[in-house]
Amino acid sequence: MKNNRNGLRNNSLFYIIIFILLILATSWFVGGQGSSATENLTSNEFITQLRDNKVEKFSLQPSNGVYKVSGTLKRAEKQKSSNNNLSLFGKNSGQTSSSKQFSATVLPNDASLNQISQAAQKTKTQMNTHEESQNGMWLNLAITVVPFLIFFFFLYSMMSQAGQGGGGAGKIMSFGKSQTKPVDPKKNKVRFSDVAGAEEEKQELVEVVDFLRDPRKYLALGARIPSGVLLEGPPGTGKTLLARAVAGEAKVPFYSISGSDFVEMFVGVGASRVRDLFTNAKKNAPAIIFIDEIDAIGRQRGNGKTGGGNDEREQTLNQLLVEMDGFTGKEGIIVIAATNRSDVLDPALLRPGRFDRKILVGQPDVKGREAILRVHAKNKPLAEDVDLKVIAQQTPGFVGADLENVLNEGALVAAERNKTKIDAADIDEAEDRVIAGPAKKDRIISPEERKMVAYHEAGHAIIGVVLSDSRVVRKVTIIPRGRAGGYAIMLPKEDQNLLTKKDLMEQVAGLMGGRTAEEIIFHSQSSGASNDFEQATQIARAMVTEYGMSERLGMTQLEKGGAPVGAYGQPNYSQETATIIDDEVRKILDEAHKTAIDIIQSHREQHKAIAEALLKYETLDERQILSLYNTGKMPVNNQEEFPSEKASTFEEAKKIAQLRDEKKQAKEGHNFDPSAPLETPSEKSDQQSDPNQKNDDQPTTSDDNENNDKD
């Protein structure tokens, strides 16, 4: 109901209706009721009624050069008024009325006044006289002016609403004002302990918090704190949350705005909003300004334009450059920006003095994913069979937003199944939902198609088991999800920063396993392998054009992110080179196809066993697949591959940063033992609880995304 009322107030028709109702009400009370309750007499009619002793009492009052007479008749008389007056309500005021009250106007001459005085004395009628009222002129002026003031007020309100695009800001000339209000430091409850999976990033921001807390020790040494910090990373990695945590730890106001909020259809509005934002921040200094998606206004100027640089976006960027360059370090203002496209930002924005510190907020490693899961699992009742360490191992490439979505989907699944706790089956179903969408269990599939899907997915599985140096098959299913009739999930054994040519060739061969199985078993080809070819072609093309893994083309980068490297998106290579690229991509795909044929032909029995198990059970996990492949028992390995990690607080992150600096200084002084591990407080506690556990994993940023084969 609240939104509906706001929508009505923001509508121009609402103000027009209110204005008309006010005018009608004024007409009713001022004119309509007065004319119906009082009879208007001429001066002669009044004197005649007075002489005939029909007047009970009356009064005289000077007003604007005449005498106004108002009084009461002894008996009400019926009289029909003029037909020329039509009220605003559509009623004819010329109708028969009956009233004792009357009014009249008498000219201020002695003859008329004498006649009235003599008639009143003769009939002994009560006569009162009053002085001229001083409020009459103001009353007439108010009746004339007030409707116009009301009209202009509603007109002003409508223009204000239109100027703000229907919003509630309410000022007609506030286009250039920034509508961003600072978050009260007392209401900002986000701390470093709420940000998991970004321990090194928090350590980089420790000195920013220290400067905002106590800038005097930095200024006393002549130090200039970075005026801008650029957080770069994929979507969902927690860049905004990290900026809020810095403001929460420093206990300063936090201004948050998106880059697109600066740009409007009116030229100069963005630049004006930038000026207003920085002016307000300086008034509340020390403060943090957070600009999300800064690439909306920070793109490189003049890129692909022929008409000069008078674009609204460029004016906004120029103003931002001026405001950031004007910092002297004493204002206590730090700008934190976030983007996932730092390659398109203007070089002037990235130079020292503006965004002179760049922090990569990448995908979390397996330890970081476990810490993120622990943060999001605080308010969720988990069953005893839920192991967050295992979930972290099963979700490489997932960022914080993905992991939060997995736990939320798990809670929804548990609620649908009327459970009081979230168990491992709910989490497993949630992972499948996030990866491939909800299951289509009611979809009708013919037995022939179901059999083909089973052997197709078994082809992926058998190649994944044989080529298991870098990747393992976690799950295979023939339950339809989304657009896929079935899928196989193959994950890396461990977090990878680098991919070798062998790793990529194994991925392509695994993707070719489905179509190869169809050709060998059914001697036919289906459309279910279209997504396999899409992923395989992307990998093969990246090997040729980006990674320099082609013998004919050598170590040259011809494309980046799937787009040609060249001016204005045009390729900088010839048509002959494009033909060679196509040939090399086809060569890689053909080699992977041949590898898949050899593996499936040499493992026909294992392939058949996995396919028949899929037809019976529909879903197989890693242990079941390996058991079918080896036709024996599954070896048990309970050794933990990495220590647990929790999100560190600001004090812990600061202590770790100091220890890192001390060990770096000791290393430069040749007093450093490179074999000594750098322990975090969480790792130290874990090692104390399990003294036999090895800690060989170091925090890394995984760039390897999960290979989800959707058929």
N, C-alpha and C positions, 0 to 999 in steps of 0.2 A: 504493500500500500504506500510505503514511503516513496518508492521509486516512481509510482504512478502519479503521486502528487507533485513530485519534482518535475516530471515530464509535462504536467499540465501547466505549471508555473512558467516553464521555459517556452511555452507555446505563445506566439503572438496573439492568437485568437483569444486566449484567456484574458489578456489585458484589454482587448477591445470590448469584450463582453462586460468586464468589470466597469469600464468607463461609461458604457451606455447605461448600465444599471444605476450608477451614481447620478448621471444626468436626469434619468427618469425619477429617481427618488427626490432629487432636489426640486424638480418641477412639481412633484406631488405635494411635498410639504410646504413649499413656498407659495405656489400658485393655486394648486388644486383645492386643498383643504380650506384655504382662506376664502376663496370665492364661493364655496358651498356653504360656509358657516356664517357669512356676513353678507347683508344685502347692501348694494351700492345705490345711494340716492343722489339725485341732483340737489343743488342748493335750493331750488324752488320747491321740490318735493319735500325736502327736510323742513322748510319753513311752514309748508301747508300742514304736514303731520304734526308739527309743534303747535300751530294755532288750533288744530282740531283736538288737542289734548290727547294725542295718541302716543306721545313720547313719555316714557317713565323717567329717564335721566339721560344726560349727555355731557360731553366734555369738549372743550376747544383747546387746540394746541397749534401754535405757529410752526410751520415746516416749509422751508424753501420758498418763502414769499407768499404762501397761502395759509389758510386755516383749515386744519383737518378736524373733522367732527366725527366722533364715535360715540355710540350710545345704545340704549335698549328701548324697544317699543313695549307698550303695555300689553299688546296682543300681536301674536305672529300673523303676518299676512302672506298670502301666496302671490308670487309674482314670477312671470316667465322672463328669463334673461334673454340677452341678444343671442342670435344663432350664428354669429360670425366667429365666435371664439371656439376653437377646437383644441382640446387638451392633447398632451403628448401621448396619452394612453389610448387615444382614438375615441374617447367619449365626448359627446357634444355637450359643451358647457351651457348651451342655451336650452335649459330645461326648467320645468316648474320646481321652485324651491320654497321652503317655509322656514323663517328664522326671525327671532326677536332682535338680533344684533343687526346694526346698520352702521354705515359710514358714509360720509359726504365730504365735499370740498367746497369751501366758501371763500370768495374773493375778499381780500383785506380792505374793504371800503366801509365807510361809516354807516351808509344806508343799510347794508346787509347786517352789520353787527347790531344796529339799533333795532331792526325788525326782530332779530333773534332774541335780543334782550327783553323787548317789550312783550313778545309772545311768551317767553318763559316766565315773566312776572305775572302775566295775566292768568296763565294756566297753573301757576305755582309748580312748575317743573324744576327739578334739581339740575343746576348747571354748574359745572366745574371748569376751571381754566388752568392750563399748565404752561410752563415756560417751554421755549423751543428746545428740543432734544439735540444734544451735541453728537449723539451716536448715529443719527440718521444718515449723514453723509458717508460715514465709514461702513454702515450696514449695506447701503446701496453699492458702495465700491466693492465690498466683500462678495456680494451676490454676483457682481459682474466679473470680478477677477478670479475668484476661487475656481470656477469650472475650467478656466484656461490654465491655471496652475496645475490642476489635477490632470488635464489633458497632456501638458508638457512633461509631467512626471512619468506618466505611463509610456509616453513616447520615448523618453530617455531610458527607461527600464528596458523597453523592447530593443532599442539600439545597443544597449550594453550586452544583453543576452546574445544578440546576433554577432556582436563583435567578438564574443568569447566562444563562438561555435556552440552555443547551447549550454555552456558550462555555468558554474555558479560564481565565477570570480567577480563579475559585476561592475567593471569600470570600462567606459567606452574607449579610453585612450590607454588601455593597459596591454596593448598588443606586444610592446617591447619589454614588458615586465616579466621576469622569471617567476613562475608560479611554484617553484620549489621552495619548500620550507624545511628548515633543519630538523633532524631527528634529535629529540631531547636526549642528552647523554644519560639521564637517569632512566629513560625508557629503553635504551639500547642495551639489551642483556646478552648480546653475542660476545663471546670471549674466544681466546685462542683454543681453549679446550673443546669448543664446539666445532672446530675445523680440524678434520682428520684427513690423513692421506696427503698432507702438504707440509711436512715437518721442516724441510729445507727452505721452503718458501716463507714460512713463519720466521725462521731464523734470519732471513734477509730483511724482514720488516721490523726486526727488534729495534734497530736504531731509529727508525721512523717513529715508533711509539715513544722511545726515550726522548727524542727531540720534542715531541708534542707535550710530554709530561714536564720536562725541564729543559727548555732551550738555552738557558744561560750558560751551562757548561760547554755547549758547542760554540756559542757566540763568543765566549771568553777566549777560545782558542783560535778564533777567526775561521772556524769551519762553516761551510755552506751546506746545509742539508739539501738533498735532492728535492727540487721543487715539484717534480713530477715522477710518478712511478707507473709504469705501464705493465699491466698484468696480461700476459698473452697465453692463450691456450685454447683447446677445443671447448665446445659448448658443454655445460654441465659439470665442469671441473671445480666449481666453487670460487670463482673470481670475485663475484659480488659478496659472497659470504666472508671471504678473506678481508675485503675492504671494510665491511661492517665490524669485523673482529678487531681490526686496527683501531677504528674509532671507539669501539667499546672498551678496549684496553687503555687507550689514552684518555677516555672520558671527555671527549670534545664533541661539538656539534657535527653532524654528518649530513651533507647535502648530496642527495642522489638524484641523478637526472640521466635520461637517455640522449644519445646524440641526435636522434630524430626529433626530439622536443624543441630543438633550437630552430629548425627549418620550418618556415611558413610560406604561404603563397605571396606574402607582401615582402618586397625587397627591403632589407635593412632590419627586419624584425629579429633575425637570429643574432646579428651582431649586438643589437640592443639588449637582448636577453643575456648574452654572455657578460656584457658590462654590468648589468644589474645583478647577476649571480655572484660575480666576484666582489662587487661592492657590498652586498649583504654578508658574504663570507668574511670579509675583512672587518666588518662591524662586530662579528661574533668570534673573532680570532682568539685563540687558535682553533682551527676547524679543518675538516677534510671535505674536499669536493670530489665526488665519485661520478665519473662520466662513463656510462655503460654503452657499449657498441660505438666507440668513438670513430670508427671507420665511416660512420654515416656522414660526418662532417669533416673528417681528417684525411680524406683521400687526396692523392697527389694532384696538385693544381695543374691545369692546362693539359691534362691527359686526354688526347683525342678531340680537343676543341679547336675550332678555327676562328671563333668570333671574339677572342679576348677572354679576360678573366673577370667579367662583371657578374658572374653567377652569384646567386644568393648564398649558396653553400660555400663558395670561396670567400665571400665577405665575412661569413661567420667564422671560418677557419682563420682568416687574417686577424680578426678581433681576438680570437683565442690565443694566437701566437703573441700578440701585443700584450695581453693580460699576463700570460705566463712569463714573458720576458721581463715584465716590470717588477718581478719579485726580487727583493734584496735579501731575503732570508729572515727578516725581522718581523714580517707580518704573521708568521705562524700558520700559513696556509699551505697545505700540501694537496696536490691534485693526483688522484689515483684514477686511472682509466683502464678499461678492459676491452679487449678485442680478440677475435680469432682470425683476423686478417691483417696482421702487422705489415705484410709485404706491400699493401696498397697505401700505407700511410705516407704523408708528405715528409720528405727528409727534414724540412725545417722544424717539424713537430718532434722529431726524434733526436735533435742535436743536443749537446750538453747545455744545460741551463733551462731546458724545458723537461721533456721526458728523458732524463739522462740516466735513469735506471730501469732496466727491463728485466722482468721476472717471468720465467716460463712456468706456468701452472699446468703441467702435463697430466697425462693419465696416470693414476696411482698404480704402484706395483702391488704385489700380492699382500705385503704387510700393510700397505696403505689401504687396500680394499677391506681388509679385516677390521682395521681401525674405524673406517667409515661405517661398516656394518654395525659395529658396536655402538657408535653414536646414534644411529637410526633405530637400533633395537632397544633403546632404553625404556620406551613406553609400550613395548609389545611383549606379551607373554609368550615365551618360546618354550617348546617342549624339550625334553632332555635329549632327544635324538637329533636336534638341530645343532650343527657344529659350524659356527661362523668361519672357522679356518678353512673348512672344506668348501664352503660357498665361495670364499675368496679365491680358492684355487680353481674353481669351476667357472669363474667369470673374468678371464683376462680381457683387457680392452674396455671393461666397463668403467665409467666415471661415476662420480658421486651421485648425480641425478639418476643414473641407471640403477645403482645399488639401492637407493631409496625407493625407487619404483618397484624393484623386486620384492622388498620387504612389505611394501604397501599392498602389492598384488597378493602376496602370501597371506596377509591378514584378511583380504577380501575373500580369498578362496576358503580360508578357515571359517569365516562367518557364513559363507554359503553352505558349508558342510555342517553347520551347527556345532562347531567345536569351541572349547573354551581356551585352547592354546594352539599356537601355530607349530605344526610338526614338520618333519622333513619332507613328507609327501606334498604338503602345501607349498613349501619353498620350491620344490622341483617343478610343480605345475606352474608356479609363478615365473620361474626362469623361462619355461617354454612359452608362456604368454608374452613375455617381454621380447623374446627372440623372434618368434614366428606368429604370434597372435593367438587368439582363443581357438580351442579345438573344435572341429566340425564333426562331432560324433554322430549327428543325425544325417549326414550326407550319405546318400545311397550310392554305393560303388559296386560295379559288377565283379564277379569272381575273377574274370580274366584280367581286368584292370588292376584289381587288388594284388594279384599274383605278380604282374609286371612291376608294380610299385615296390613290392617286397624284394624282388631280385635286383631292381635298380638300386635301392638303398643298401642292399647287401653288397653290391659292387663297390659302393663308396666305403663301406665298413672294411671289406677285406683288403683293399688297397691301403687304407689308413692303418690297419694292423701291421701289414708287411712293411710299409714305409713309415716306421714309427720312430725314426731317429730324432725328429724335431716336434712331431705332432702326434696326439693320441685321439682315438675315437671315444668321445664321452657318452654319446647316446645316439641311437638310431631308432626311428619310429616311422610307422606307416599311417599314423593318425593324421588326417588332414588338418592343417592350421593355416588360416589366412588363405592365400592363393596357392599354397604348397600342398600337394597331395601327400607328402611325406618329406622328411629331411634327416640329414645326418649332421651332428655337431662334432667338429674336429678342432681341438684346442691345442695350443703349444704346451709342451711339457713344463716350461718355465717362462717367465717374462723375458721377452727378447727386445733388445734395442736395434740389433742388426740382423738382417736376413741375408743368408748366402744364396748363391745361385742354386745349390742343391735343395735348400729349403723351399724355394719358390717352385722349382721343378716338381718336387713332391706334392705341393699344393695343387698345381695344375693337373698332375696325374690323378690325384684323388678326386678332383672335380670331373675328370673324364671317366671315372669308374662307372657311373650310372648308365651312360649311353653305351659304353663298351659291354656291360652286362646284358643290356637289351639285345645288342647285335649277336652276342655269343649264344645266349639262351633261346631267344625268340626269333632270331634272324630278321629283326625289324627295328625300326627307329620310331620313337614317339616324341611328342612335343614337351614331355616332362623335363627334358634336359636343357631347356632354354636358359634358365637361370644359371645352370652350371657353365654354359658357354659364355654367358655374360661376365661372370666372375673370372673365368679362366682367360678370356680375351683381355680383360683389364690388367691382370697380373702379367701376362705375356707382353703386352704393349709397354707396360711400365719397365719391364726388364730390358726392352730394346731401346726405348726413347729416354728413359730417366736414369736407369741404373748402369748403363754402359755394359750390359752383359751380352752384346752381340758381337761376333767375330768380324762380320762384314762392316759394320758401322763403327766399331771401336768404342772408346770411352768419350762419347759426346752426349750432351744433354739436348735433346731436340724438343722435349715437352716437359711441362711441370704441372702436376695435378691434373693431367688429362688434357690440358690446353697447350697449343703450340707456343713455343718461346719465340717472341718476335714483337715488333711494334704494332700496337693497336690490335692484338690478337691474331695477326697474320703470321703464318709459319715462315721461318727464316731459312727453310731448306727447299730444295728444288723438287720438281715432280719425280725425277729419277730417284731421289732419296726417299720420297714417299712410297714409291714402288718397292724399294728395298725394305723399308719398314714393314710393309704388308707381307713380303716374302718371309722375313725373319719371324714375324709373329706366327704365321702359318707353320713354319718349321718347328717352332717350340711346341705348338699345339699337336702337331703330328707326332713328335717324339713322345710327348706325354700320353697320347692315345696308344702308341705302340707299347709303352711301358705298362699301361693298364691292361692291354690284351695279354701280354706275357704273364702278368701276375694272376689274372683271373683264370687263364687256361691252366696254369700250374697249381691252382688251389681250388679246383672245381668242387671237391668234397666239402671243404670248409665253407665255401660260398653257398652251396646248397643248404648246409646245416643252418647257417645264419638266416637265410631267406625263409626256410620252413619255420624257424623259431619266430620270425617276425609275423608270419601268417597266423601263428597260434597265439602269441602273446602281444603282438602289435608294437611293443616298445621294449628295447633292450638297452641296458646300461653298459658301462665299460667292463665291469667284472663279468657279466654274462657273455659279452662278445668274446673276451679273451678265453673264457672257459670253453666256449664252443669252438674257438679256433684251435686251442691246444688239446681239446678233448680230455682234459684232466682237471685237477683242482686249481683254484685261483690262489696264488701265493699271497700270504698276508704280510703287509708291510705297514706297521704302525708308527714308523719313525717320522717325526715331524721334520718337514723340510725347511721351515723358517720359524723364527721366534715370533711370538705375538707382539703386537704393538698397539699402543693407545694414543689418543690425541694428547699432545703435551700442552701444558699451560704456558702462559707468557714467561713466567719465571724459569720454567724448565727449558723452553726454547732459548732464552737468553743465556742460561748456564751452558747449554750445549754449544752455542755460538762462541762463547768465551773459551771453552775447552778446545774447540777447533782452532781458534786463533793461537792459543798457547802452544798447541802441538805443531802448528805451522811454523811458529817462531822457533820452537825447539828443533824442528827439522832443518831450518836454515842455519841453526847453530851446531848442526851435526850431533845433536843429543837426542835424536828421535828414533824410536824403534818402530820401523814400518810394520812389523808384525802385530803391534798392539792394536786391538780394535777400539774404535770410538764408540763407547757405549752410551745409549740413551737411558734415561731413568727406567723406562718401561722394559727395555731389553735387559737391564741389570737385574731387575726384579725377577724376570723370567729365568735368567741364568742361575739365579740363586735357588729358585725352586726346582730346577732340573740341571744339576751340574754336569751331566753327561751329554747334554745337548750341544750340538755344534752350531755356530753362527757364521755361515759362509756367505749368506746373501747380503748384499749391500743395497740400499735404496736406489732403485733405477726408475726411469720414466719409460713406460712401455708404449711404443708406437705401433705394436702389432695388434690389429683388430681381430675380433673373433670371426672365424670362417663358418658362416651359417649357410649350409647348402639347402636351399629351398627349391623343391621340384614341383 
